[in-house]
Amino acid sequence: MALLVQKFGGTSVGTPDRMRAVADHVTRTVRRGDQVVVVISAMGKETDDLLRMAREVSNTRPGREMDMLVTAGERKATALLCMAIADLGVEAESFTGSQAGFLTDATHTNAKIIDVQPDRIRASLAAGRVPVVGGAQGQSAQRNVTFLGRGGSDTTAVALAHALGADSCELYTDVPGVFTSDPRIVTDARKMEHITFDELLEMTANGCPKPAMRSVEFARTHGVELHVRSAFTWESGTVVTKESTMEQAIVSAVVHDADEAKVTIGGVADRPGVAAHVFRALADADINVDLIVQNTSDQGVTDISFTVPHGDLDNAVAICEVAGAEVGFTRVTAEPAIARVSVVGAGMKSHPGVAATVFETLAANDINIEMIATSAIRVSCVVAESDIERAVVALHDAFGLADGPVYVD
Amino acid sequence: MALLVQKFGGTSVGTPDRMRAVADHVTRTVRRGDQVVVVISAMGKETDDLLRMAREVSNTRPGREMDMLVTAGERKATALLCMAIADLGVEAESFTGSQAGFLTDATHTNAKIIDVQPDRIRASLAAGRVPVVGGAQGQSAQRNVTFLGRGGSDTTAVALAHALGADSCELYTDVPGVFTSDPRIVTDARKMEHITFDELLEMTANGCPKPAMRSVEFARTHGVELHVRSAFTWESGTVVTKESTMEQAIVSAVVHDADEAKVTIGGVADRPGVAAHVFRALADADINVDLIVQNTSDQGVTDISFTVPHGDLDNAVAICEVAGAEVGFTRVTAEPAIARVSVVGAGMKSHPGVAATVFETLAANDINIEMIATSAIRVSCVVAESDIERAVVALHDAFGLADGPVYVD
């Protein structure tokens, strides 16, 4: 008998039919002999609807009240799912985040979990029931309701799985798992059966949107096995575990991100503090700078390029122009039409030559590389946006990903 | 400085505009120097929407889960109203029923308040804030969320006013107060400035639908002053207090109820237990029998007539026919087209002659009386439904109610 945490996102429970389908899956799992704890998000677009109502009612929206409002969404979903499970003959009990023992800090709208004390969840399991917990919720030391922010249900599921010592945390979503590349672009992209946390983190940071990065980091830190799978086909998905010394795929996946733009500041004086001044100003404006590349200094001046989300491009350029006037650099240029392709693989750490293959493949396809950035398990290249699909297909092919992973010897 | 509990029903907060209008009234009250605690219902038809969703999702709807679901409605409303109040520069804090200290029994969907420990509400007031409490909510000893049932927000407001020692409990609604008669029928019906609990209870039990009877009973028991008033015109309404020895109106109001039907069982053996058998069977079927009149026994048999809600008539007749076969009575007749007119006044206790005036007035208008029932402060007559509007107008006129109350000397 396994103890499983099953987390369902908003799309998975967006309609009465979906609610019943999820209830059916949960009760099947229970009847198979496993114990199940469910974590559930608000139905469909409900969170958006609640945020819209708040905007309609008031220009002042204190965080404490926003959290009270938004958590109503998961609350409804937990109760409805419990009814649907009961309809199939299995007892279920809904729990708010605070009832489930989630203690958080008081950072309303984006609270962090401090502790999980799931006594009532354990009691519910011991009584043979299915506890259904509202995702992304908790209570602060001041006994106020808190919300963990968007994507917080994944974090709730992982933290609960850890606190309960669950065997696996199943994250049900609208895709069947994690693919070697985007199936809309690469027709022979393959669903991976296994992936490491590090690989998934490099992928979620590079245009593969699910699951929420914060929950993956939590799962890695605490060694909680994740299973990313479909709430529509119910097939087995992708299991995410700690890196094993055996069977490390040299290259696991090719991911891409076309939602970024590139900013270059040129003629930067190569002295301490200049880069710090620029990036502090960008951070203060809440602009999420991603890749940063600085070229070698040439006669005391250098260029710095970085990428930002498309929506922040104008703002970033304006901030750089102000900063340029303050610390003295000569020009700021913006290139909106770029995209990034990344090759990710836990095995490349001990297997040199992956970067060379990436560069050769792009060159052979006449794709110019504008920026390069690497981590221990990732090689990223910024290319023209118009080249991105060809780049992804060529790299997926070059590493033979459609046929299955190539492992380190 | 007064401490006021202000309760707003679903219609009063049904739209963003209404939310802002209520917030405006609350902040005006605070700026006038009073302390305010708000109790609020779910917005508009939200409770109905939630019940509909439950029906769509499942045929099995455990009370514990229904309460978790339905209380999401008030939760949203509290948070939104707090935002709207904050927008006007006054700090407000939302509280669920359990946060506000409402301890109830575990009768889900229709819980009873056991205790109110409003420590957090007191602290919120002491900090100069406006606490906004979700109506009709509480928590059981098992720490489950409970719902007090429809109309429970009035009860929440009255119980909270009592626990806090508030000076008045203002029940805001969509009518300006309690009238001497239905203004749709009696064009010169007058809004009463004062009324006693007993009078209001006789009226709510006799076709005057607001406020919820349970809350009026609670207010009477604990001596909480009620002020029934409008959330649309904001004018002063009707203040409900304990009976005073001074100034008791002989007749305060004429109310009517056309939602009932009459059942007569004839040829009933006049021996102990027969009536008990019939009314136990009706109670077991959850049929709310109202007036019961039994005629004097004539040669060992008697007739019993009673009224039931229209919707229960067929069922009541069927139950009586079964009971008749068991205890032996000869016939069951149903009269759907009846209505009841009641004259209510705290002063009639010490002022004989009201009943006589009622009967004379109806006779003078050629209105036949089918049943008569009285309490210490009420005279009710059942008449043909087609006569009811004439009966109401005639009695309102006979007691001169348009001109103001006639007091006992």
Interface residues (C-beta under 8 A of the other chain):
Chain A: P16 M19 R20 L50 M53 A54 E56 V57 S58 N59 T60 R61 P62 R64 E65 M66 M68 L69 T71 A72 G73 R75 K76 T78 A79 L80 C82 M83 A84 A86 D87 A92 E93 S94 T96 Q99 R120 R143 V145
Chain B: P16 M19 R20 L50 M53 A54 E56 V57 S58 N59 T60 R61 P62 R64 E65 M66 M68 L69 T71 A72 G73 R75 K76 T78 A79 L80 C82 M83 A84 A86 D87 A92 E93 S94 T96 Q99 R120 R143 V145
